[in-house]
Amino acid sequence: MTYEEYLSARHELVENSKQLSEVTIEQYVNRFHNLQRRGIYTNEREVTDTLLQQIEQQYKNGLKHYPIPLRYYLEYLDYLDQAVEASS
């Protein structure tokens, strides 16, 4: 399952979460890729203060738009880890 597929199915996988629109999913995927491309996100497994500071420095209103896709990506990684454990 890709990150984009996870976002599409998240409302079924995470209790009390809303279904995301296709536009929102596309924005979240693009924002996450931008964080990777700029070297802000480098495979950490948690959102650190340093990471948030880099987002704030790089993007106007960055703390409003970028932490959510990042948090969802980390949630996605946890989901993948659980799927691997369940299949073992």
Summary of the structure (lengths in Angstrom):
residues: 88
radius of gyration: 13.4
end to end distance: 17.2
largest distance: 44.0
contacts: 210
relative contact order: 0.16
helix: 70%
strand: 0%
